[in-house]
Amino acid sequence: MIEKIHIHNVDLQYRVTGEGQPVILLHGWGCNMNTLQSIETSLAPYFKVYNIDFPGFGGSSIPKEIWGIEEYTRLLEEFIDYQNITDPILLGHSFGGRVTILYSSRKRVRKAILVDAAGIKPKRPLKYYIKIYSFKTYKHLLPFLIGKKKAEEKIEMYRRKAGSSDYNALSGMMRNIFTKIVNEDLTPVLSSIKCPVLLMWGKNDTATPLKDAKLMEKLIPDAGLVIFDNAGHYSFLDAPRDFNIILNNFLEKDRIKK
């Protein structure tokens, strides 16, 4: 059943299915609850599954301020309190993995599943920083050289040429939020996660490379990594059968007994 509540100054849409130990599904950037539908369907016979639309996506409203991982995590905290959930199991894909990491590092969690998760800020080559600071100088000076209106057009053209597909698909507030989030590094909090963690990764993931998963496995005290050979950033869609077998095996002891 799809429901909507107003918390943390946004309208949050979510779907609840099944009964049993609570599992919260947290989708990736640019997606919505339907992206994780196959996982929801697999778990619903044995768990009470909460599938959330993050603010700015699906049926949830856009934040009125520039949010970072902290604000999205506080939203999750309020949602869990609102639902009277204790010891949730969290599953986060990509961006949802960021929120899963931060929440699990400071709150009681039964188990966490990180699926092709983001959270490790990549080391950038020198040319990346040269490009960024050159752009900032260009952005500052151009209005004085050609006028504000023409400058805005040229700057937007440059952004669309140089920016990522995720960035270019956004506008307004969500673009500012995306910029803030991708520059946040969660590496320092990984060692504070005390619950069992399953890392599930596509070997061919280019958005969150396998080296990120191996670093997470090293830094999280109780973590195990499963790699899917013929899968990319959406390992649960690329290798659904193997993914569901491993996920259900990890959660075997938490399933409702029938």
MARMI-325876 format. One line per 5 residues: number of its first residue (from 0); their letters; for each residue x, y, z of N, C-alpha, C. Coordinates in Angstrom, 2 decimals, decimal comma, always signed. Layout:
REM MARMI-325876
NUM = A = X Y Z X Y Z X Y Z | ...
REM end
This chain:
REM MARMI-325876
0 = MIEKI = +0,84 -1,19 +0,00 +0,00 +0,00 +0,00 +0,88 +1,26 +0,00 | +0,63 +2,18 -0,91 +1,39 +3,43 -0,98 +0,80 +4,45 -0,02 | +1,66 +5,06 +0,77 +1,24 +6,06 +1,75 +2,12 +7,29 +1,60 | +1,68 +8,39 +2,23 +2,46 +9,63 +2,20 +2,33 +10,33 +3,54 | +3,44 +10,81 +4,07 +3,44 +11,55 +5,33 +4,30 +12,81 +5,16
5 = HIHNV = +4,08 +13,78 +6,03 +4,89 +15,00 +6,02 +5,84 +14,97 +7,22 | +7,11 +14,77 +6,95 +8,14 +14,78 +8,00 +9,38 +15,49 +7,47 | +10,14 +16,05 +8,39 +11,39 +16,74 +8,06 +11,18 +17,79 +6,98 | +10,01 +18,41 +7,01 +9,65 +19,51 +6,10 +9,52 +19,08 +4,64 | +9,23 +17,81 +4,40 +8,96 +17,31 +3,04 +7,79 +16,33 +3,09
10 = DLQYR = +7,17 +16,12 +1,93 +6,16 +15,07 +1,79 +6,87 +13,81 +1,33 | +6,79 +12,77 +2,12 +7,51 +11,53 +1,84 +6,53 +10,44 +1,43 | +6,76 +9,87 +0,24 +5,94 +8,76 -0,24 +6,68 +7,45 -0,01 | +5,93 +6,42 +0,39 +6,54 +5,11 +0,62 +5,47 +4,03 +0,45 | +5,95 +2,80 +0,31 +5,04 +1,66 +0,16 +5,40 +0,62 +1,23
15 = VTGEG = +4,37 +0,02 +1,83 +4,58 -1,02 +2,84 +3,94 -2,31 +2,36 | +4,72 -3,39 +2,41 +4,19 -4,71 +2,03 +4,72 -5,75 +3,01 | +3,92 -6,80 +3,23 +4,37 -7,93 +4,03 +4,28 -7,72 +5,53 | +4,72 -8,74 +6,25 +4,75 -8,74 +7,72 +6,05 -9,37 +8,19 | +6,46 -9,00 +9,42 +7,66 -9,58 +9,98 +8,69 -8,54 +10,36
20 = QPVIL = +9,95 -8,96 +10,41 +11,04 -8,05 +10,73 +11,09 -6,91 +9,70 | +11,21 -5,65 +10,14 +11,19 -4,53 +9,19 +12,45 -4,44 +8,34 | +12,25 -4,30 +7,04 +13,34 -4,06 +6,08 +13,02 -2,75 +5,36 | +13,98 -1,84 +5,31 +13,78 -0,56 +4,64 +14,65 -0,51 +3,39 | +14,03 -0,28 +2,23 +14,74 -0,22 +0,96 +14,98 +1,23 +0,58
25 = LHGWG = +16,23 +1,54 +0,23 +16,64 +2,92 -0,08 +17,27 +2,94 -1,47 | +16,58 +3,56 -2,41 +16,99 +3,51 -3,82 +18,15 +4,46 -4,15 | +18,64 +4,34 -5,37 +19,75 +5,15 -5,84 +19,32 +6,50 -6,40 | +20,31 +7,33 -6,69 +20,05 +8,67 -7,21 +19,38 +8,58 -8,58 | +18,36 +9,43 -8,78 +17,66 +9,47 -10,05 +16,64 +8,35 -10,21
30 = CNMNT = +16,47 +7,53 -9,18 +15,52 +6,41 -9,24 +14,34 +6,68 -8,32 | +13,56 +5,66 -8,04 +12,47 +5,76 -7,07 +12,19 +4,35 -6,55 | +11,13 +4,23 -5,74 +10,84 +2,94 -5,11 +10,66 +1,81 -6,12 | +10,18 +2,13 -7,32 +9,94 +1,08 -8,31 +11,22 +0,41 -8,80 | +12,34 +1,11 -8,68 +13,63 +0,53 -9,09 +13,94 -0,71 -8,27
35 = LQSIE = +13,54 -0,70 -7,00 +13,82 -1,81 -6,10 +12,63 -2,76 -5,95 | +11,69 -2,69 -6,90 +10,49 -3,51 -6,85 +10,81 -5,01 -6,79 | +11,80 -5,45 -7,54 +12,11 -6,89 -7,57 +12,61 -7,37 -6,21 | +13,37 -6,52 -5,51 +13,85 -6,89 -4,17 +12,68 -6,90 -3,19 | +11,82 -5,90 -3,30 +10,62 -5,84 -2,46 +9,78 -7,11 -2,63
40 = TSLAP = +9,57 -7,52 -3,86 +8,76 -8,70 -4,15 +9,39 -9,96 -3,56 | +10,72 -10,04 -3,62 +11,42 -11,20 -3,09 +11,33 -11,29 -1,57 | +11,34 -10,13 -0,89 +11,39 -10,11 +0,57 +10,02 -10,06 +1,25 | +9,01 -9,53 +0,56 +7,70 -9,30 +1,17 +7,03 -10,54 +1,77 | +7,25 -11,75 +1,24 +6,62 -12,92 +1,88 +7,16 -13,23 +3,27
45 = YFKVY = +8,32 -12,66 +3,62 +8,98 -13,02 +4,87 +9,29 -11,82 +5,79 | +9,10 -10,60 +5,28 +9,46 -9,39 +6,03 +8,40 -8,31 +5,83 | +8,41 -7,33 +6,72 +7,62 -6,12 +6,49 +8,53 -5,14 +5,79 | +8,25 -4,88 +4,53 +9,16 -4,10 +3,68 +8,63 -2,67 +3,51 | +9,48 -1,71 +3,82 +9,20 -0,29 +3,60 +10,06 +0,16 +2,42
50 = NIDFP = +9,42 +0,57 +1,35 +10,12 +1,00 +0,14 +9,87 +2,50 -0,03 | +10,93 +3,29 +0,10 +10,81 +4,75 +0,21 +11,17 +5,45 -1,10 | +10,42 +6,51 -1,42 +10,85 +7,48 -2,44 +11,62 +8,58 -1,72 | +12,91 +8,70 -1,98 +13,67 +9,78 -1,37 +13,12 +11,15 -1,80 | +13,17 +12,15 -0,94 +12,75 +13,50 -1,34 +13,46 +13,97 -2,61
55 = GFGGS = +12,65 +14,47 -3,55 +13,18 +14,88 -4,84 +12,99 +13,85 -5,93 | +12,47 +12,66 -5,54 +12,29 +11,57 -6,50 +10,93 +10,91 -6,29 | +10,41 +10,29 -7,35 +9,14 +9,59 -7,26 +8,03 +10,52 -6,81 | +7,27 +10,08 -5,82 +6,15 +10,87 -5,33 +6,47 +11,74 -4,13 | +7,74 +11,84 -3,75 +8,14 +12,68 -2,61 +8,53 +14,08 -3,09
60 = SIPKE = +8,29 +15,07 -2,25 +8,56 +16,46 -2,64 +10,05 +16,79 -2,59 | +10,41 +17,87 -3,27 +11,80 +18,34 -3,30 +12,10 +19,13 -2,03 | +13,23 +18,89 -1,40 +13,59 +19,70 -0,22 +13,64 +21,19 -0,56 | +13,33 +22,01 +0,41 +13,32 +23,45 +0,20 +14,68 +24,08 +0,45 | +15,60 +23,28 +0,98 +16,97 +23,72 +1,24 +17,93 +22,73 +0,62
65 = IWGIE = +19,21 +23,10 +0,56 +20,23 +22,21 -0,02 +20,58 +21,14 +1,01 | +20,11 +19,93 +0,76 +20,36 +18,81 +1,66 +21,68 +18,12 +1,31 | +22,28 +17,52 +2,34 +23,39 +16,61 +2,16 +23,01 +15,26 +2,73 | +23,97 +14,37 +2,89 +23,70 +13,05 +3,44 +23,13 +13,16 +4,85 | +23,60 +14,16 +5,60 +23,10 +14,35 +6,96 +21,58 +14,55 +6,98
70 = EYTRL = +21,07 +15,41 +6,12 +19,63 +15,70 +6,10 +18,82 +14,49 +5,65 | +19,32 +13,77 +4,63 +18,61 +12,57 +4,19 +18,62 +11,51 +5,28 | +19,70 +11,43 +6,04 +19,78 +10,46 +7,12 +18,86 +10,85 +8,28 | +18,79 +12,13 +8,58 +17,85 +12,58 +9,62 +16,41 +12,29 +9,22 | +16,12 +12,43 +7,94 +14,79 +12,07 +7,45 +14,51 +10,59 +7,74
75 = LEEFI = +15,47 +9,73 +7,46 +15,30 +8,30 +7,72 +15,10 +8,06 +9,22 | +15,85 +8,76 +10,05 +15,70 +8,63 +11,50 +14,27 +8,98 +11,93 | +13,74 +10,08 +11,40 +12,38 +10,51 +11,74 +11,35 +9,49 +11,23 | +11,59 +8,97 +10,04 +10,66 +7,98 +9,48 +10,62 +6,73 +10,35 | +11,78 +6,26 +10,78 +11,86 +5,06 +11,62 +11,17 +5,30 +12,97
80 = DYQNI = +11,37 +6,48 +13,53 +10,69 +6,82 +14,79 +9,17 +6,89 +14,58 | +8,76 +7,49 +13,47 +7,33 +7,64 +13,16 +6,65 +6,27 +13,04 | +7,36 +5,32 +12,45 +6,81 +3,98 +12,24 +6,99 +3,07 +13,45 | +7,63 +3,58 +14,51 +7,92 +2,78 +15,71 +8,71 +1,52 +15,37 | +9,69 +1,69 +14,47 +10,53 +0,58 +14,05 +11,74 +0,48 +14,98
85 = TDPIL = +12,07 -0,74 +15,38 +13,29 -0,98 +16,14 +14,15 -2,00 +15,41 | +15,46 -1,82 +15,49 +16,42 -2,73 +14,86 +16,08 -3,04 +13,40 | +15,98 -2,03 +12,54 +15,63 -2,31 +11,14 +16,77 -2,98 +10,39 | +16,40 -3,66 +9,34 +17,37 -4,11 +8,33 +17,33 -3,06 +7,23 | +18,49 -2,54 +6,84 +18,55 -1,52 +5,80 +19,21 -2,08 +4,55
90 = LGHSF = +18,60 -1,78 +3,41 +19,22 -2,13 +2,12 +19,30 -0,86 +1,28 | +20,52 -0,45 +0,95 +20,71 +0,76 +0,18 +21,48 +0,51 -1,10 | +20,89 +0,96 -2,21 +21,57 +0,87 -3,51 +22,15 +2,22 -3,87 | +23,41 +2,27 -4,29 +24,06 +3,47 -4,78 +23,92 +4,63 -3,78 | +23,19 +5,69 -4,12 +22,97 +6,79 -3,19 +22,32 +6,31 -1,89
95 = GGRVT = +21,39 +5,38 -2,00 +20,77 +4,82 -0,80 +21,78 +4,17 +0,12 | +22,89 +3,72 -0,46 +23,97 +3,17 +0,34 +24,63 +4,22 +1,21 | +24,70 +5,44 +0,72 +25,26 +6,54 +1,53 +24,46 +6,72 +2,82 | +23,14 +6,77 +2,66 +22,27 +6,97 +3,82 +22,35 +5,76 +4,75 | +22,41 +4,57 +4,18 +22,55 +3,35 +4,97 +23,83 +3,38 +5,80
100 = ILYSS = +24,91 +3,80 +5,18 +26,20 +3,87 +5,88 +26,14 +4,83 +7,06 | +25,68 +6,05 +6,82 +25,67 +7,05 +7,88 +24,71 +6,65 +9,01 | +23,53 +6,18 +8,64 +22,57 +5,76 +9,68 +23,15 +4,61 +10,50 | +23,71 +3,62 +9,84 +24,22 +2,43 +10,53 +25,43 +2,74 +11,40 | +26,13 +3,82 +11,09 +27,32 +4,18 +11,86 +26,98 +4,79 +13,22
105 = RKRVR = +25,70 +5,18 +13,40 +25,36 +5,85 +14,65 +24,06 +5,39 +15,29 | +23,33 +4,49 +14,65 +22,08 +3,99 +15,20 +22,11 +2,45 +15,20 | +21,24 +1,89 +16,01 +21,15 +0,43 +16,11 +20,47 -0,14 +14,87 | +21,15 -1,02 +14,19 +20,65 -1,66 +12,97 +20,87 -3,16 +13,10 | +19,89 -3,94 +12,70 +20,01 -5,40 +12,80 +21,02 -5,93 +11,78
110 = KAILV = +20,83 -5,53 +10,53 +21,76 -5,89 +9,45 +21,69 -4,80 +8,39 | +22,74 -4,68 +7,60 +22,76 -3,72 +6,50 +23,25 -4,41 +5,24 | +22,63 -4,06 +4,12 +23,03 -4,57 +2,82 +23,37 -3,37 +1,94 | +24,60 -3,32 +1,49 +25,06 -2,23 +0,63 +25,22 -2,77 -0,79 | +24,40 -2,28 -1,69 +24,34 -2,77 -3,07 +24,95 -1,74 -4,00
115 = DAAGI = +26,13 -2,04 -4,55 +26,80 -1,09 -5,45 +26,73 +0,31 -4,84 | +27,11 +0,41 -3,60 +26,86 +1,61 -2,81 +27,87 +2,73 -3,07 | +27,38 +3,96 -3,02 +28,24 +5,13 -3,06 +28,68 +5,47 -1,64 | +29,62 +6,41 -1,52 +30,07 +6,83 -0,19 +31,55 +7,08 -0,11 | +32,32 +6,50 -1,04 +33,77 +6,72 -1,08 +34,06 +7,84 -2,08
120 = KPKRP = +34,61 +8,93 -1,59 +34,94 +10,03 -2,50 +36,19 +9,65 -3,30 | +36,10 +9,67 -4,62 +37,25 +9,25 -5,43 +38,41 +10,22 -5,37 | +39,61 +9,68 -5,50 +40,79 +10,54 -5,60 +40,85 +11,10 -7,01 | +40,93 +12,40 -7,11 +40,88 +13,06 -8,41 +42,28 +13,36 -8,94 | +42,50 +13,23 -10,26 +43,78 +13,62 -10,83 +43,92 +15,14 -10,85
125 = LKYYI = +45,14 +15,62 -11,00 +45,41 +17,06 -11,00 +44,59 +17,79 -12,05 | +44,41 +17,18 -13,22 +43,68 +17,85 -14,29 +42,22 +18,09 -13,91 | +41,67 +17,24 -13,03 +40,29 +17,45 -12,56 +40,21 +18,76 -11,80 | +41,15 +18,98 -10,86 +41,12 +20,19 -10,05 +41,42 +21,43 -10,89 | +42,30 +21,28 -11,89 +42,58 +22,39 -12,79 +41,30 +22,78 -13,53
130 = KIYSF = +40,54 +21,78 -13,98 +39,29 +22,05 -14,69 +38,27 +22,74 -13,79 | +38,16 +22,26 -12,54 +37,19 +22,82 -11,61 +37,51 +24,27 -11,28 | +38,77 +24,54 -10,94 +39,12 +25,91 -10,55 +39,16 +26,86 -11,75 | +39,48 +26,32 -12,92 +39,41 +27,14 -14,13 +37,97 +27,54 -14,40 | +37,05 +26,60 -14,21 +35,63 +26,88 -14,40 +35,14 +27,95 -13,43
135 = KTYKH = +35,57 +27,85 -12,17 +35,14 +28,83 -11,17 +35,63 +30,23 -11,54 | +36,86 +30,32 -12,04 +37,38 +31,62 -12,47 +36,60 +32,13 -13,68 | +36,36 +31,23 -14,63 +35,60 +31,54 -15,84 +34,20 +32,03 -15,48 | +33,55 +31,34 -14,54 +32,21 +31,69 -14,10 +32,16 +33,08 -13,44 | +33,22 +33,43 -12,73 +33,27 +34,70 -12,01 +33,52 +35,88 -12,96
140 = LLPFL = +34,37 +35,66 -13,94 +34,80 +36,77 -14,81 +33,88 +37,00 -16,01 | +33,27 +35,94 -16,51 +32,52 +36,02 -17,76 +31,42 +37,09 -17,77 | +30,63 +37,25 -16,70 +29,57 +38,28 -16,73 +30,12 +39,70 -16,96 | +31,33 +39,95 -16,49 +31,93 +41,28 -16,68 +32,39 +41,47 -18,12 | +32,68 +40,35 -18,81 +33,20 +40,43 -20,16 +32,12 +40,48 -21,23
145 = IGKKK = +31,04 +39,71 -21,05 +30,02 +39,62 -22,11 +28,60 +39,92 -21,61 | +28,46 +40,24 -20,34 +27,12 +40,50 -19,80 +26,54 +39,29 -19,10 | +25,66 +39,54 -18,16 +25,13 +38,49 -17,31 +24,34 +37,43 -18,08 | +23,44 +37,85 -18,98 +22,57 +36,90 -19,68 +23,37 +35,96 -20,58 | +24,27 +36,51 -21,39 +25,08 +35,68 -22,28 +26,01 +34,77 -21,47
150 = AEEKI = +26,49 +35,32 -20,35 +27,38 +34,53 -19,50 +26,66 +33,30 -18,94 | +25,42 +33,48 -18,50 +24,64 +32,36 -17,97 +24,42 +31,28 -19,02 | +24,18 +31,71 -20,27 +23,98 +30,75 -21,35 +25,24 +29,95 -21,62 | +26,39 +30,64 -21,65 +27,66 +29,96 -21,93 +28,05 +29,03 -20,78 | +27,81 +29,47 -19,54 +28,15 +28,65 -18,38 +27,31 +27,38 -18,35
155 = EMYRR = +26,01 +27,51 -18,66 +25,14 +26,34 -18,70 +25,55 +25,38 -19,81 | +25,96 +25,91 -20,95 +26,43 +25,08 -22,05 +27,68 +24,31 -21,65 | +28,58 +24,98 -20,92 +29,81 +24,34 -20,45 +29,47 +23,22 -19,45 | +28,54 +23,51 -18,53 +28,15 +22,51 -17,53 +27,60 +21,26 -18,20 | +26,75 +21,45 -19,19 +26,13 +20,30 -19,85 +27,15 +19,47 -20,64
160 = KAGSS = +28,16 +20,15 -21,14 +29,20 +19,45 -21,89 +30,12 +18,68 -20,95 | +30,44 +19,28 -19,80 +31,44 +18,71 -18,90 +30,85 +17,87 -17,78 | +29,58 +18,10 -17,43 +28,99 +17,44 -16,27 +28,60 +16,00 -16,53 | +28,36 +15,27 -15,43 +27,94 +13,88 -15,53 +26,49 +13,81 -16,02 | +26,07 +12,62 -16,44 +24,69 +12,45 -16,90 +23,72 +12,71 -15,76
165 = DYNAL = +24,08 +12,28 -14,53 +23,22 +12,54 -13,37 +23,06 +14,03 -13,15 | +24,17 +14,76 -13,24 +24,14 +16,21 -13,01 +23,31 +16,90 -14,09 | +23,51 +16,53 -15,32 +22,83 +17,19 -16,43 +21,33 +16,90 -16,45 | +20,92 +15,83 -15,80 +19,49 +15,50 -15,76 +18,74 +16,32 -14,71 | +19,49 +17,07 -13,92 +18,89 +17,81 -12,81 +18,77 +19,29 -13,13
170 = SGMMR = +17,98 +19,96 -12,29 +17,88 +21,40 -12,39 +17,55 +21,95 -11,01 | +17,84 +23,23 -10,81 +17,44 +23,92 -9,59 +18,00 +23,29 -8,33 | +17,14 +23,10 -7,35 +17,53 +22,63 -6,03 +18,19 +21,26 -6,07 | +17,67 +20,32 -6,87 +18,23 +18,97 -6,90 +19,63 +18,95 -7,48 | +19,93 +19,88 -8,37 +21,30 +19,97 -8,89 +22,26 +20,41 -7,78
175 = NIFTK = +21,82 +21,37 -6,97 +22,65 +21,83 -5,85 +22,84 +20,73 -4,81 | +21,79 +19,97 -4,57 +21,87 +18,86 -3,62 +22,84 +17,80 -4,13 | +22,74 +17,47 -5,41 +23,63 +16,47 -6,00 +25,09 +16,90 -5,87 | +25,37 +18,17 -6,14 +26,74 +18,68 -6,05 +27,27 +18,52 -4,63 | +26,44 +18,80 -3,64 +26,87 +18,67 -2,25 +27,13 +17,22 -1,88
180 = IVNED = +26,22 +16,35 -2,29 +26,31 +14,94 -1,89 +27,53 +14,24 -2,47 | +27,82 +14,46 -3,75 +28,92 +13,72 -4,37 +30,28 +14,16 -3,84 | +30,32 +15,28 -3,14 +31,58 +15,74 -2,56 +31,74 +15,34 -1,10 | +30,81 +14,54 -0,59 +30,89 +14,07 +0,79 +31,53 +12,68 +0,83 | +32,45 +12,50 +1,76 +33,18 +11,23 +1,89 +32,79 +10,56 +3,20
185 = LTPVL = +32,28 +9,35 +3,12 +31,84 +8,63 +4,31 +32,86 +7,62 +4,82 | +34,04 +7,61 +4,22 +35,09 +6,68 +4,65 +35,34 +6,73 +6,15 | +35,40 +7,93 +6,79 +35,72 +7,99 +8,22 +34,70 +7,30 +9,14 | +33,45 +7,10 +8,68 +32,45 +6,51 +9,57 +32,29 +5,01 +9,38 | +32,94 +4,43 +8,39 +32,75 +3,01 +8,10 +33,12 +2,12 +9,28
190 = SSIKC = +34,16 +2,46 +10,01 +34,60 +1,64 +11,13 +33,64 +1,69 +12,31 | +32,69 +2,63 +12,28 +31,71 +2,75 +13,38 +30,47 +1,88 +13,16 | +30,39 +1,21 +12,03 +29,24 +0,33 +11,76 +29,46 -1,00 +12,47 | +28,59 -1,31 +13,41 +28,78 -2,50 +14,25 +27,92 -3,70 +13,83 | +26,91 -3,49 +13,01 +26,04 -4,59 +12,61 +26,68 -5,41 +11,49
195 = PVLLM = +26,21 -6,63 +11,26 +26,68 -7,40 +10,10 +26,30 -6,70 +8,79 | +27,24 -6,65 +7,87 +27,03 -5,94 +6,60 +27,35 -6,86 +5,43 | +26,42 -6,93 +4,49 +26,64 -7,67 +3,24 +26,84 -6,66 +2,13 | +27,98 -6,75 +1,46 +28,28 -5,91 +0,30 +28,01 -6,73 -0,96 | +27,14 -6,22 -1,83 +26,77 -6,93 -3,06 +27,11 -6,03 -4,24
200 = WGKND = +28,00 -6,51 -5,12 +28,59 -5,62 -6,12 +28,69 -6,26 -7,51 | +28,43 -5,45 -8,51 +28,68 -5,87 -9,89 +30,15 -5,68 -10,23 | +30,76 -6,70 -10,76 +32,19 -6,63 -11,10 +32,47 -5,52 -12,11 | +31,50 -5,26 -12,98 +31,68 -4,27 -14,05 +31,09 -2,90 -13,71 | +30,86 -2,66 -12,42 +30,30 -1,38 -11,98 +31,32 -0,27 -12,23
205 = TATPL = +30,94 +0,73 -13,03 +31,82 +1,87 -13,29 +31,41 +3,11 -12,50 | +30,17 +3,13 -12,00 +29,70 +4,28 -11,22 +30,27 +4,25 -9,80 | +30,24 +3,08 -9,18 +30,87 +2,88 -7,87 +31,77 +1,65 -8,02 | +33,01 +1,84 -8,38 +33,89 +0,73 -8,76 +34,13 -0,27 -7,64 | +34,52 -1,47 -8,05 +34,72 -2,57 -7,12 +35,75 -2,25 -6,04
210 = KDAKL = +36,70 -1,40 -6,35 +37,71 -1,04 -5,34 +37,06 -0,34 -4,14 | +35,95 +0,36 -4,36 +35,20 +0,97 -3,26 +34,65 -0,10 -2,34 | +34,10 -1,16 -2,93 +33,55 -2,26 -2,14 +34,63 -2,93 -1,31 | +35,80 -3,11 -1,90 +36,89 -3,77 -1,17 +37,38 -2,91 -0,01 | +37,37 -1,59 -0,20 +37,75 -0,70 +0,89 +36,71 -0,75 +2,00
215 = MEKLI = +35,43 -0,76 +1,63 +34,37 -0,87 +2,63 +34,48 -2,18 +3,41 | +34,75 -3,25 +2,69 +34,89 -4,55 +3,36 +36,05 -4,52 +4,36 | +37,10 -3,83 +4,02 +38,27 -3,73 +4,90 +37,99 -2,90 +6,14 | +37,23 -1,82 +5,99 +37,05 -0,86 +7,08 +35,84 -1,16 +7,98 | +34,82 -1,83 +7,45 +33,66 -2,19 +8,26 +34,00 -3,45 +9,06
220 = PDAGL = +33,86 -3,42 +10,38 +34,31 -4,53 +11,21 +33,73 -5,90 +10,86 | +32,43 -5,96 +10,54 +31,77 -7,23 +10,27 +31,13 -7,18 +8,89 | +31,95 -7,31 +7,86 +31,45 -7,17 +6,48 +31,95 -8,30 +5,61 | +31,10 -8,69 +4,65 +31,47 -9,68 +3,66 +31,07 -9,19 +2,28 | +31,86 -9,50 +1,28 +31,65 -8,99 -0,09 +31,30 -10,13 -1,03
225 = VIFDN = +30,22 -9,95 -1,79 +29,85 -10,87 -2,86 +29,91 -10,12 -4,18 | +30,62 -10,69 -5,17 +30,81 -10,03 -6,47 +30,08 -10,82 -7,55 | +29,32 -10,11 -8,37 +28,61 -10,73 -9,49 +29,39 -10,45 -10,77 | +29,89 -11,50 -11,40 +30,82 -11,36 -12,52 +30,24 -10,61 -13,72 | +29,01 -10,90 -14,07 +28,42 -10,33 -15,29 +27,41 -9,24 -14,98
230 = AGHYS = +27,74 -8,40 -14,01 +26,81 -7,35 -13,59 +27,54 -6,02 -13,46 | +26,74 -4,94 -13,57 +27,27 -3,59 -13,43 +26,72 -2,91 -12,19 | +26,37 -1,64 -12,33 +25,94 -0,84 -11,19 +24,59 -1,28 -10,63 | +23,79 -1,95 -11,46 +22,49 -2,47 -11,00 +22,58 -3,99 -10,91 | +23,39 -4,46 -9,99 +23,66 -5,90 -9,90 +22,39 -6,70 -9,63
235 = FLDAP = +21,44 -6,11 -8,91 +20,19 -6,83 -8,58 +19,30 -7,01 -9,81 | +19,51 -6,19 -10,84 +18,78 -6,35 -12,09 +19,57 -7,17 -13,10 | +20,89 -7,07 -13,06 +21,74 -7,79 -14,01 +21,86 -9,28 -13,66 | +21,84 -9,58 -12,37 +21,96 -10,98 -11,93 +20,90 -11,27 -10,88 | +19,61 -11,17 -11,23 +18,54 -11,24 -10,24 +18,46 -12,56 -9,48
240 = RDFNI = +18,67 -13,67 -10,17 +18,53 -14,98 -9,51 +19,59 -15,15 -8,42 | +20,85 -14,95 -8,79 +21,94 -15,10 -7,82 +21,83 -14,07 -6,71 | +21,44 -12,85 -7,08 +21,30 -11,78 -6,09 +20,28 -12,17 -5,02 | +19,10 -12,63 -5,44 +18,04 -12,96 -4,49 +18,39 -14,18 -3,63 | +19,09 -15,14 -4,20 +19,51 -16,32 -3,43 +20,44 -15,89 -2,30
245 = ILNNF = +21,42 -15,07 -2,63 +22,40 -14,63 -1,63 +21,77 -13,72 -0,59 | +20,91 -12,80 -1,04 +20,24 -11,90 -0,11 +19,37 -12,68 +0,88 | +18,58 -13,61 +0,37 +17,70 -14,38 +1,25 +18,49 -15,30 +2,19 | +19,63 -15,77 +1,73 +20,48 -16,58 +2,60 +21,04 -15,73 +3,75 | +21,44 -14,50 +3,45 +21,97 -13,58 +4,46 +20,91 -13,26 +5,51
250 = LEKDR = +19,65 -13,22 +5,08 +18,56 -12,85 +5,97 +17,76 -14,07 +6,49 | +18,28 -15,25 +6,26 +17,56 -16,48 +6,60 +17,07 -16,51 +8,04 | +17,91 -16,14 +8,99 +17,56 -16,21 +10,40 +16,59 -15,11 +10,83 | +16,38 -14,13 +9,97 +15,50 -13,01 +10,31 +14,11 -13,16 +9,71 | +13,92 -14,16 +8,88 +12,65 -14,35 +8,18 +11,54 -14,76 +9,12
255 = IKK = +10,32 -14,35 +8,82 +9,16 -14,80 +9,56 +8,97 -16,29 +9,31 | +8,66 -17,02 +10,37 +8,51 -18,47 +10,24 +7,09 -18,81 +9,79 | +7,00 -19,61 +8,72 +5,67 -19,96 +8,19 +5,44 -21,46 +8,31
REM end
